[in-house]
């Protein structure tokens, strides 16, 4: 069984995804994929790209239920580490949990308890 994958997004983005049944981030048309993370990768993009944002959630995704292909590739910010990239829209029926992910008072992120 493949490990869960995670997507960071804001409340408005999640509401829009639920309304249409899929999630496609800004930049999807240019990049052609959705940036995802494994559990131990979540904090790197969170602290790099979302610092200070309080209205975020983590989508926990079951990779077996994804309709598009996941490819592991180097990160977009020069990381040598391989990150999961979803080459298609994220079908919301692959999301098995939505976890609140507010920032700390200093704007940084820590993993939610129990994750």
Buried (B, 14 or more C-beta within 10 A) or exposed (E): EEEBBBBBBBEEBBEBBEEEEBBBBEEBEEEEBBBBBBBEBBBBBBBEEBEEBBBBBBBBBBBEEBEBEBEEEEBBEEEEEEBBBBBBBBBBEBBEEBBEBEBEEEEEBEBEEEB
